[in-house]
Amino acid sequence: MLELIWRLRLPTLDDESVVLPLISAIAQTPGFSAGSYDLNQKEQWRSFELERAVVDALTQRTQLMRIRGDESGAMAMIAFGKREEQPTAIIRLPDPPELTELVSGWPELYEDLPVESTVISDATWRHALQSAGLATEITGGLLGMVFGWRRGTEPRELAEIVSHDSVVDTPIRLDRESNHLVLWLSETPEISSDAHQKGLEHVARRLIRSS
C-alpha cells in the first residue's frame, strides 16, 4: 500500500480556489479513481462528482473528507485544519504506478496548490528501515522513499547533505525542479546495499539536525 502525503501551507482549507483544485488533483492522481466520498466519518457515502464534493466540503463544517476509490482499498483523506492540525491530504494506493509517474506530476501540484511538502511512503519500505536498524529514533520519522519541498522551505544544508561521500553510488539523489526539490531515498521499497544503508543513516541524522 503506497501512501502519498501532501501538506499545505495554510491554516485551514476554507476557500474554493484551493479546495476545488485539491480535490481535482486527488481525483486525477495516477492509480486512483474516485468513486464515492464521506464527510466527517459519518459513513454517509455519496457518489463522487467533483463540483458537488467541493460544495459539500465547503458548506458542511467539514473537518475530514474521505474519498473512496473504485479500486479495492484505495482511499484519500483530506484534513481541513479545523482542529488546528496542518491541512493535509493522504492518498493510499493498493496498486500504485511507478514512483516516477507519481513524482512527474509534482511540478503542476506545486504550481496549482499551496503545497509545502510531499512524501511517498510504503509499509514495506518502513519495515526495511526497521529491519536495518534505522528505526524512528534514528530517522526522526524520515520514513518515506521520496520527499519533496517547495523551493525555499527545504531543510537547511540539504544539497550539502546529499553530496556527502557516503551517498555517492547509492540510489539517494536530489532533483532540482523549477518550483520544488525532490529527495529520492529509493525508487523501490528496499535497501539495496550496505552502502545504501549507510547513506540513509547519514542523510537521516543530518536532516534531523538541520531541520
CYANA upper distance limits for C-alpha pairs under 8 A (distance plus 0.5 A):
  1 MET  CA     92 ARG  CA      6.87
  1 MET  CA     93 LEU  CA      6.03
  1 MET  CA     94 PRO  CA      4.92
  1 MET  CA     95 ASP  CA      7.61
  1 MET  CA     96 PRO  CA      8.30
  1 MET  CA    122 ASP  CA      6.54
  1 MET  CA    123 ALA  CA      7.21
  2 LEU  CA     92 ARG  CA      6.12
  2 LEU  CA     93 LEU  CA      5.61
  2 LEU  CA     94 PRO  CA      6.83
  2 LEU  CA     95 ASP  CA      8.32
  2 LEU  CA     96 PRO  CA      7.06
  2 LEU  CA    120 ILE  CA      7.57
  2 LEU  CA    121 SER  CA      6.41
  2 LEU  CA    122 ASP  CA      5.25
  2 LEU  CA    123 ALA  CA      7.92
  3 GLU  CA     90 ILE  CA      7.24
  3 GLU  CA     91 ILE  CA      6.11
  3 GLU  CA     92 ARG  CA      5.07
  3 GLU  CA     93 LEU  CA      6.92
  3 GLU  CA    119 VAL  CA      8.44
  3 GLU  CA    120 ILE  CA      6.12
  3 GLU  CA    121 SER  CA      5.67
  3 GLU  CA    122 ASP  CA      6.55
  4 LEU  CA     89 ALA  CA      8.47
  4 LEU  CA     90 ILE  CA      6.03
  4 LEU  CA     91 ILE  CA      5.50
  4 LEU  CA     92 ARG  CA      6.97
  4 LEU  CA    118 THR  CA      7.80
  4 LEU  CA    119 VAL  CA      6.25
  4 LEU  CA    120 ILE  CA      5.14
  4 LEU  CA    121 SER  CA      7.12
  5 ILE  CA     88 THR  CA      7.54
  5 ILE  CA     89 ALA  CA      6.27
  5 ILE  CA     90 ILE  CA      5.07
  5 ILE  CA     91 ILE  CA      7.09
  5 ILE  CA    118 THR  CA      6.03
  5 ILE  CA    119 VAL  CA      5.56
  5 ILE  CA    120 ILE  CA      6.95
  6 TRP  CA     88 THR  CA      6.13
  6 TRP  CA     89 ALA  CA      5.61
  6 TRP  CA     90 ILE  CA      6.96
  6 TRP  CA    115 VAL  CA      7.10
  6 TRP  CA    116 GLU  CA      8.17
  6 TRP  CA    117 SER  CA      6.56
  6 TRP  CA    118 THR  CA      5.15
  6 TRP  CA    119 VAL  CA      7.23
  7 ARG  CA     86 GLN  CA      7.51
  7 ARG  CA     87 PRO  CA      6.70
  7 ARG  CA     88 THR  CA      5.04
  7 ARG  CA     89 ALA  CA      7.07
  7 ARG  CA    115 VAL  CA      6.30
  7 ARG  CA    116 GLU  CA      6.17
  7 ARG  CA    117 SER  CA      5.89
  7 ARG  CA    118 THR  CA      6.86
  8 LEU  CA     86 GLN  CA      7.52
  8 LEU  CA     87 PRO  CA      6.04
  8 LEU  CA     88 THR  CA      6.49
  8 LEU  CA    113 LEU  CA      8.39
  8 LEU  CA    114 PRO  CA      6.12
  8 LEU  CA    115 VAL  CA      4.79
  8 LEU  CA    116 GLU  CA      5.69
  8 LEU  CA    117 SER  CA      7.70
  9 ARG  CA     86 GLN  CA      8.03
  9 ARG  CA     87 PRO  CA      7.95
  9 ARG  CA    114 PRO  CA      6.39
  9 ARG  CA    115 VAL  CA      6.54
  9 ARG  CA    116 GLU  CA      5.86
 10 LEU  CA     86 GLN  CA      7.84
 10 LEU  CA     87 PRO  CA      7.23
 10 LEU  CA    114 PRO  CA      7.89
 11 PRO  CA     81 GLY  CA      6.72
 11 PRO  CA     84 GLU  CA      7.90
 11 PRO  CA     86 GLN  CA      7.11
 11 PRO  CA     87 PRO  CA      7.44
 12 THR  CA     80 PHE  CA      6.10
 12 THR  CA     81 GLY  CA      5.00
 12 THR  CA     82 LYS  CA      6.71
 12 THR  CA     84 GLU  CA      8.47
 12 THR  CA     86 GLN  CA      8.06
 12 THR  CA     87 PRO  CA      6.62
 13 LEU  CA     18 VAL  CA      7.52
 13 LEU  CA     19 VAL  CA      7.04
 13 LEU  CA     80 PHE  CA      5.48
 13 LEU  CA     81 GLY  CA      7.01
 13 LEU  CA     87 PRO  CA      7.22
 14 ASP  CA     18 VAL  CA      8.30
 14 ASP  CA     19 VAL  CA      7.68
 14 ASP  CA     58 LEU  CA      6.74
 14 ASP  CA     80 PHE  CA      8.14
 15 ASP  CA     19 VAL  CA      6.63
 15 ASP  CA     58 LEU  CA      7.86
 16 GLU  CA     20 LEU  CA      5.92
 16 GLU  CA     54 VAL  CA      7.78
 16 GLU  CA     58 LEU  CA      7.92
 17 SER  CA     21 PRO  CA      7.47
 18 VAL  CA     22 LEU  CA      6.57
 18 VAL  CA    113 LEU  CA      7.10
 18 VAL  CA    114 PRO  CA      8.36
 19 VAL  CA     23 ILE  CA      6.61
 19 VAL  CA     54 VAL  CA      7.05
 19 VAL  CA     57 ALA  CA      8.46
 20 LEU  CA     24 SER  CA      6.55
 20 LEU  CA     50 LEU  CA      8.35
 20 LEU  CA     51 GLU  CA      8.27
 20 LEU  CA     54 VAL  CA      6.36
 21 PRO  CA     25 ALA  CA      6.37
 21 PRO  CA    112 ASP  CA      7.67
 21 PRO  CA    113 LEU  CA      7.60
 22 LEU  CA     26 ILE  CA      6.82
 22 LEU  CA    113 LEU  CA      7.44
 23 ILE  CA     27 ALA  CA      6.69
 23 ILE  CA     50 LEU  CA      7.86
 23 ILE  CA     54 VAL  CA      7.89
 24 SER  CA     28 GLN  CA      6.72
 24 SER  CA     50 LEU  CA      7.43
 25 ALA  CA     29 THR  CA      6.69
 25 ALA  CA    109 LEU  CA      7.97
 26 ILE  CA     32 PHE  CA      8.23
 26 ILE  CA     76 ALA  CA      7.91
 26 ILE  CA     91 ILE  CA      8.02
 27 ALA  CA     32 PHE  CA      7.06
 27 ALA  CA     33 SER  CA      6.61
 27 ALA  CA     34 ALA  CA      5.99
 28 GLN  CA     32 PHE  CA      7.46
 28 GLN  CA     33 SER  CA      7.82
 29 THR  CA     33 SER  CA      8.30
 29 THR  CA    102 LEU  CA      8.00
 30 PRO  CA     96 PRO  CA      8.02
 30 PRO  CA     97 PRO  CA      7.17
 30 PRO  CA    101 GLU  CA      8.00
 30 PRO  CA    102 LEU  CA      7.09
 31 GLY  CA     93 LEU  CA      7.24
 31 GLY  CA     95 ASP  CA      7.29
 31 GLY  CA     96 PRO  CA      5.77
 31 GLY  CA     97 PRO  CA      6.47
 32 PHE  CA     69 GLY  CA      6.60
 32 PHE  CA     70 ASP  CA      8.26
 32 PHE  CA     71 GLU  CA      8.01
 32 PHE  CA     74 ALA  CA      7.33
 32 PHE  CA     93 LEU  CA      7.33
 33 SER  CA     69 GLY  CA      5.60
 33 SER  CA     70 ASP  CA      6.11
 33 SER  CA     71 GLU  CA      7.64
 34 ALA  CA     48 PHE  CA      6.84
 34 ALA  CA     67 ILE  CA      6.88
 34 ALA  CA     68 ARG  CA      6.52
 34 ALA  CA     69 GLY  CA      4.96
 34 ALA  CA     70 ASP  CA      6.57
 35 GLY  CA     47 SER  CA      6.62
 35 GLY  CA     48 PHE  CA      5.79
 35 GLY  CA     67 ILE  CA      7.70
 35 GLY  CA     68 ARG  CA      6.17
 35 GLY  CA     69 GLY  CA      5.44
 35 GLY  CA     70 ASP  CA      5.44
 36 SER  CA     45 TRP  CA      6.49
 36 SER  CA     46 ARG  CA      5.70
 36 SER  CA     47 SER  CA      4.79
 36 SER  CA     48 PHE  CA      4.83
 36 SER  CA     67 ILE  CA      6.25
 36 SER  CA     68 ARG  CA      5.76
 36 SER  CA     69 GLY  CA      7.47
 37 TYR  CA     45 TRP  CA      5.79
 37 TYR  CA     46 ARG  CA      5.88
 37 TYR  CA     47 SER  CA      7.08
 37 TYR  CA     48 PHE  CA      6.41
 37 TYR  CA     53 ALA  CA      8.00
 37 TYR  CA     65 MET  CA      7.49
 37 TYR  CA     66 ARG  CA      5.92
 37 TYR  CA     67 ILE  CA      4.76
 37 TYR  CA     68 ARG  CA      6.41
 38 ASP  CA     42 LYS  CA      7.24
 38 ASP  CA     43 GLU  CA      6.63
 38 ASP  CA     44 GLN  CA      6.18
 38 ASP  CA     45 TRP  CA      5.26
 38 ASP  CA     46 ARG  CA      7.02
 38 ASP  CA     65 MET  CA      6.33
 38 ASP  CA     66 ARG  CA      5.72
 38 ASP  CA     67 ILE  CA      7.08
 39 LEU  CA     43 GLU  CA      8.21
 39 LEU  CA     44 GLN  CA      7.92
 39 LEU  CA     57 ALA  CA      7.90
 39 LEU  CA     60 GLN  CA      8.42
 39 LEU  CA     62 THR  CA      6.75
 39 LEU  CA     63 GLN  CA      8.15
 39 LEU  CA     64 LEU  CA      6.48
 39 LEU  CA     65 MET  CA      5.22
 39 LEU  CA     66 ARG  CA      7.00
 40 ASN  CA     62 THR  CA      6.63
 40 ASN  CA     63 GLN  CA      6.42
 40 ASN  CA     64 LEU  CA      5.38
 40 ASN  CA     65 MET  CA      6.62
 41 GLN  CA     64 LEU  CA      7.69
 41 GLN  CA     65 MET  CA      8.08
 41 GLN  CA     66 ARG  CA      8.08
 48 PHE  CA     52 ARG  CA      8.32
 48 PHE  CA     53 ALA  CA      7.17
 48 PHE  CA     67 ILE  CA      8.34
 49 GLU  CA     53 ALA  CA      6.47
 50 LEU  CA     54 VAL  CA      6.74
 51 GLU  CA     55 VAL  CA      6.84
 52 ARG  CA     56 ASP  CA      6.64
 53 ALA  CA     57 ALA  CA      6.56
 54 VAL  CA     58 LEU  CA      6.81
 55 VAL  CA     59 THR  CA      6.62
 56 ASP  CA     60 GLN  CA      6.16
 56 ASP  CA     62 THR  CA      8.41
 57 ALA  CA     61 ARG  CA      7.86
 57 ALA  CA     62 THR  CA      6.02
 57 ALA  CA     65 MET  CA      7.73
 58 LEU  CA     62 THR  CA      7.30
 62 THR  CA     80 PHE  CA      7.61
 62 THR  CA     82 LYS  CA      8.46
 63 GLN  CA     79 ALA  CA      6.51
 63 GLN  CA     80 PHE  CA      5.75
 63 GLN  CA     81 GLY  CA      7.40
 63 GLN  CA     82 LYS  CA      6.07
 63 GLN  CA     83 ARG  CA      7.97
 64 LEU  CA     77 MET  CA      7.39
 64 LEU  CA     78 ILE  CA      6.07
 64 LEU  CA     79 ALA  CA      5.30
 64 LEU  CA     80 PHE  CA      6.68
 65 MET  CA     77 MET  CA      6.08
 65 MET  CA     78 ILE  CA      5.63
 65 MET  CA     79 ALA  CA      7.34
 66 ARG  CA     75 MET  CA      7.47
 66 ARG  CA     76 ALA  CA      6.11
 66 ARG  CA     77 MET  CA      4.96
 66 ARG  CA     78 ILE  CA      7.03
 67 ILE  CA     75 MET  CA      6.25
 67 ILE  CA     76 ALA  CA      5.46
 67 ILE  CA     77 MET  CA      6.78
 68 ARG  CA     73 GLY  CA      8.45
 68 ARG  CA     74 ALA  CA      6.66
 68 ARG  CA     75 MET  CA      5.13
 68 ARG  CA     76 ALA  CA      6.91
 69 GLY  CA     73 GLY  CA      7.81
 69 GLY  CA     74 ALA  CA      5.32
 69 GLY  CA     75 MET  CA      6.07
 69 GLY  CA     76 ALA  CA      8.21
 70 ASP  CA     74 ALA  CA      7.70
 72 SER  CA     94 PRO  CA      8.07
 73 GLY  CA     92 ARG  CA      8.27
 73 GLY  CA     93 LEU  CA      7.74
 73 GLY  CA     94 PRO  CA      6.58
 74 ALA  CA     91 ILE  CA      8.15
 74 ALA  CA     92 ARG  CA      6.02
 74 ALA  CA     93 LEU  CA      5.48
 74 ALA  CA     94 PRO  CA      6.44
 75 MET  CA     91 ILE  CA      6.38
 75 MET  CA     92 ARG  CA      5.73
 75 MET  CA     93 LEU  CA      7.49
 76 ALA  CA     89 ALA  CA      7.59
 76 ALA  CA     90 ILE  CA      6.00
 76 ALA  CA     91 ILE  CA      4.68
 76 ALA  CA     92 ARG  CA      6.62
 77 MET  CA     89 ALA  CA      6.11
 77 MET  CA     90 ILE  CA      5.70
 77 MET  CA     91 ILE  CA      6.97
 78 ILE  CA     87 PRO  CA      7.86
 78 ILE  CA     88 THR  CA      6.28
 78 ILE  CA     89 ALA  CA      4.90
 78 ILE  CA     90 ILE  CA      7.03
 79 ALA  CA     85 GLU  CA      8.23
 79 ALA  CA     86 GLN  CA      8.20
 79 ALA  CA     87 PRO  CA      5.78
 79 ALA  CA     88 THR  CA      5.77
 79 ALA  CA     89 ALA  CA      6.91
 80 PHE  CA     86 GLN  CA      8.29
 80 PHE  CA     87 PRO  CA      5.48
 80 PHE  CA     88 THR  CA      7.56
 81 GLY  CA     85 GLU  CA      5.38
 81 GLY  CA     86 GLN  CA      5.95
 81 GLY  CA     87 PRO  CA      5.14
 81 GLY  CA     88 THR  CA      8.34
 97 PRO  CA    101 GLU  CA      7.08
 97 PRO  CA    102 LEU  CA      7.65
 98 GLU  CA    102 LEU  CA      7.29
 99 LEU  CA    103 VAL  CA      6.67
 99 LEU  CA    187 GLU  CA      7.09
100 THR  CA    104 SER  CA      6.42
101 GLU  CA    105 GLY  CA      7.61
102 LEU  CA    106 TRP  CA      7.99
105 GLY  CA    109 LEU  CA      6.89
106 TRP  CA    110 TYR  CA      6.51
107 PRO  CA    111 GLU  CA      6.61
107 PRO  CA    177 GLU  CA      7.77
107 PRO  CA    178 SER  CA      8.09
107 PRO  CA    179 ASN  CA      7.16
107 PRO  CA    180 HIS  CA      7.72
108 GLU  CA    112 ASP  CA      6.37
109 LEU  CA    113 LEU  CA      6.36
109 LEU  CA    115 VAL  CA      7.79
110 TYR  CA    114 PRO  CA      7.12
110 TYR  CA    115 VAL  CA      6.12
110 TYR  CA    116 GLU  CA      8.40
110 TYR  CA    150 ARG  CA      7.45
110 TYR  CA    179 ASN  CA      7.21
110 TYR  CA    180 HIS  CA      7.66
111 GLU  CA    179 ASN  CA      7.75
115 VAL  CA    150 ARG  CA      7.65
116 GLU  CA    149 TRP  CA      6.52
116 GLU  CA    150 ARG  CA      5.92
116 GLU  CA    153 THR  CA      7.63
117 SER  CA    147 PHE  CA      7.88
117 SER  CA    148 GLY  CA      5.83
117 SER  CA    149 TRP  CA      4.90
117 SER  CA    150 ARG  CA      6.69
118 THR  CA    147 PHE  CA      6.13
118 THR  CA    148 GLY  CA      5.25
118 THR  CA    149 TRP  CA      6.98
119 VAL  CA    144 GLY  CA      6.55
119 VAL  CA    145 MET  CA      8.05
119 VAL  CA    146 VAL  CA      6.21
119 VAL  CA    147 PHE  CA      5.07
119 VAL  CA    148 GLY  CA      6.82
120 ILE  CA    144 GLY  CA      5.98
120 ILE  CA    145 MET  CA      6.33
120 ILE  CA    146 VAL  CA      5.70
120 ILE  CA    147 PHE  CA      7.11
121 SER  CA    125 TRP  CA      7.59
121 SER  CA    126 ARG  CA      8.17
121 SER  CA    143 LEU  CA      7.27
121 SER  CA    144 GLY  CA      4.68
121 SER  CA    145 MET  CA      5.90
121 SER  CA    146 VAL  CA      7.60
122 ASP  CA    126 ARG  CA      6.88
122 ASP  CA    144 GLY  CA      7.60
122 ASP  CA    145 MET  CA      8.05
122 ASP  CA    189 PRO  CA      7.28
123 ALA  CA    127 HIS  CA      6.65
124 THR  CA    128 ALA  CA      6.70
124 THR  CA    189 PRO  CA      6.24
124 THR  CA    190 GLU  CA      7.90
125 TRP  CA    129 LEU  CA      6.82
125 TRP  CA    143 LEU  CA      8.23
125 TRP  CA    144 GLY  CA      8.14
125 TRP  CA    145 MET  CA      7.72
125 TRP  CA    188 THR  CA      8.36
125 TRP  CA    189 PRO  CA      4.74
125 TRP  CA    190 GLU  CA      6.17
125 TRP  CA    191 ILE  CA      8.45
126 ARG  CA    130 GLN  CA      6.82
126 ARG  CA    143 LEU  CA      6.42
126 ARG  CA    144 GLY  CA      8.04
127 HIS  CA    131 SER  CA      6.55
128 ALA  CA    132 ALA  CA      6.70
128 ALA  CA    189 PRO  CA      7.95
128 ALA  CA    190 GLU  CA      6.44
128 ALA  CA    191 ILE  CA      7.11
129 LEU  CA    133 GLY  CA      6.91
129 LEU  CA    134 LEU  CA      5.40
129 LEU  CA    135 ALA  CA      6.77
129 LEU  CA    143 LEU  CA      8.21
129 LEU  CA    191 ILE  CA      8.03
130 GLN  CA    134 LEU  CA      5.69
130 GLN  CA    135 ALA  CA      5.24
130 GLN  CA    136 THR  CA      8.47
132 ALA  CA    197 GLN  CA      7.93
134 LEU  CA    138 ILE  CA      6.18
134 LEU  CA    139 THR  CA      6.81
134 LEU  CA    201 GLU  CA      7.41
135 ALA  CA    139 THR  CA      6.70
136 THR  CA    140 GLY  CA      5.59
136 THR  CA    141 GLY  CA      5.78
136 THR  CA    142 LEU  CA      8.06
136 THR  CA    143 LEU  CA      8.36
137 GLU  CA    141 GLY  CA      8.29
138 ILE  CA    201 GLU  CA      7.85
138 ILE  CA    204 ALA  CA      7.54
138 ILE  CA    205 ARG  CA      7.13
139 THR  CA    143 LEU  CA      7.46
139 THR  CA    201 GLU  CA      7.73
139 THR  CA    204 ALA  CA      5.45
139 THR  CA    205 ARG  CA      6.96
139 THR  CA    208 ILE  CA      8.02
140 GLY  CA    204 ALA  CA      7.78
140 GLY  CA    205 ARG  CA      8.45
140 GLY  CA    208 ILE  CA      6.96
142 LEU  CA    204 ALA  CA      7.06
144 GLY  CA    185 LEU  CA      8.21
145 MET  CA    184 TRP  CA      6.80
145 MET  CA    185 LEU  CA      5.58
145 MET  CA    186 SER  CA      5.75
145 MET  CA    187 GLU  CA      7.38
145 MET  CA    188 THR  CA      8.24
145 MET  CA    189 PRO  CA      7.78
146 VAL  CA    182 VAL  CA      7.51
146 VAL  CA    183 LEU  CA      6.19
146 VAL  CA    184 TRP  CA      5.17
146 VAL  CA    185 LEU  CA      6.39
146 VAL  CA    186 SER  CA      7.45
146 VAL  CA    187 GLU  CA      8.31
147 PHE  CA    182 VAL  CA      6.14
147 PHE  CA    183 LEU  CA      5.53
147 PHE  CA    184 TRP  CA      7.10
148 GLY  CA    180 HIS  CA      7.14
148 GLY  CA    181 LEU  CA      5.98
148 GLY  CA    182 VAL  CA      4.93
148 GLY  CA    183 LEU  CA      6.71
149 TRP  CA    153 THR  CA      6.61
149 TRP  CA    154 GLU  CA      5.71
149 TRP  CA    180 HIS  CA      5.92
149 TRP  CA    181 LEU  CA      5.89
149 TRP  CA    182 VAL  CA      7.27
150 ARG  CA    154 GLU  CA      7.16
150 ARG  CA    179 ASN  CA      6.57
150 ARG  CA    180 HIS  CA      4.74
150 ARG  CA    181 LEU  CA      7.02
151 ARG  CA    179 ASN  CA      6.13
151 ARG  CA    180 HIS  CA      5.14
151 ARG  CA    181 LEU  CA      6.85
154 GLU  CA    158 LEU  CA      7.62
154 GLU  CA    181 LEU  CA      7.99
155 PRO  CA    207 LEU  CA      7.23
155 PRO  CA    210 SER  CA      6.79
155 PRO  CA    211 SER  CA      5.86
156 ARG  CA    207 LEU  CA      8.34
156 ARG  CA    210 SER  CA      5.91
156 ARG  CA    211 SER  CA      6.92
157 GLU  CA    161 ILE  CA      6.57
157 GLU  CA    210 SER  CA      7.34
158 LEU  CA    162 VAL  CA      6.93
158 LEU  CA    207 LEU  CA      7.71
159 ALA  CA    163 SER  CA      6.83
159 ALA  CA    174 LEU  CA      7.82
160 GLU  CA    164 HIS  CA      7.14
161 ILE  CA    202 HIS  CA      8.44
161 ILE  CA    203 VAL  CA      6.70
161 ILE  CA    206 ARG  CA      7.16
161 ILE  CA    207 LEU  CA      8.05
162 VAL  CA    167 VAL  CA      6.63
162 VAL  CA    172 ILE  CA      7.81
162 VAL  CA    173 ARG  CA      7.07
162 VAL  CA    174 LEU  CA      7.41
162 VAL  CA    203 VAL  CA      7.18
163 SER  CA    167 VAL  CA      6.99
163 SER  CA    168 VAL  CA      7.56
164 HIS  CA    168 VAL  CA      7.44
166 SER  CA    195 ALA  CA      7.65
166 SER  CA    198 LYS  CA      7.10
166 SER  CA    199 GLY  CA      5.53
166 SER  CA    202 HIS  CA      7.70
167 VAL  CA    172 ILE  CA      6.80
167 VAL  CA    173 ARG  CA      8.49
167 VAL  CA    195 ALA  CA      8.24
167 VAL  CA    196 HIS  CA      7.80
167 VAL  CA    198 LYS  CA      8.39
167 VAL  CA    199 GLY  CA      5.20
167 VAL  CA    200 LEU  CA      8.26
167 VAL  CA    202 HIS  CA      8.46
168 VAL  CA    172 ILE  CA      8.39
169 ASP  CA    195 ALA  CA      8.46
170 THR  CA    195 ALA  CA      7.13
170 THR  CA    196 HIS  CA      5.72
170 THR  CA    199 GLY  CA      7.72
171 PRO  CA    184 TRP  CA      7.75
171 PRO  CA    185 LEU  CA      6.84
171 PRO  CA    186 SER  CA      6.08
171 PRO  CA    187 GLU  CA      7.93
171 PRO  CA    196 HIS  CA      7.43
172 ILE  CA    183 LEU  CA      7.86
172 ILE  CA    184 TRP  CA      5.82
172 ILE  CA    185 LEU  CA      5.03
172 ILE  CA    186 SER  CA      6.75
172 ILE  CA    196 HIS  CA      8.14
172 ILE  CA    199 GLY  CA      8.00
172 ILE  CA    200 LEU  CA      8.26
173 ARG  CA    183 LEU  CA      6.46
173 ARG  CA    184 TRP  CA      5.76
173 ARG  CA    185 LEU  CA      7.36
174 LEU  CA    181 LEU  CA      7.51
174 LEU  CA    182 VAL  CA      6.16
174 LEU  CA    183 LEU  CA      5.13
174 LEU  CA    184 TRP  CA      6.76
175 ASP  CA    181 LEU  CA      6.34
175 ASP  CA    182 VAL  CA      5.49
175 ASP  CA    183 LEU  CA      6.96
175 ASP  CA    184 TRP  CA      8.36
176 ARG  CA    180 HIS  CA      7.14
176 ARG  CA    181 LEU  CA      5.30
176 ARG  CA    182 VAL  CA      6.98
177 GLU  CA    181 LEU  CA      6.22
177 GLU  CA    182 VAL  CA      8.11
185 LEU  CA    200 LEU  CA      7.62
186 SER  CA    190 GLU  CA      7.92
186 SER  CA    191 ILE  CA      8.05
191 ILE  CA    196 HIS  CA      6.79
191 ILE  CA    197 GLN  CA      6.83
192 SER  CA    196 HIS  CA      6.60
192 SER  CA    197 GLN  CA      8.27
193 SER  CA    197 GLN  CA      6.86
194 ASP  CA    198 LYS  CA      6.77
195 ALA  CA    199 GLY  CA      6.61
196 HIS  CA    200 LEU  CA      6.64
197 GLN  CA    201 GLU  CA      6.82
198 LYS  CA    202 HIS  CA      6.77
199 GLY  CA    203 VAL  CA      6.68
200 LEU  CA    204 ALA  CA      6.50
201 GLU  CA    205 ARG  CA      6.59
202 HIS  CA    206 ARG  CA      6.61
203 VAL  CA    207 LEU  CA      6.42
204 ALA  CA    208 ILE  CA      6.69
205 ARG  CA    209 ARG  CA      6.90
206 ARG  CA    210 SER  CA      6.61
207 LEU  CA    211 SER  CA      6.44
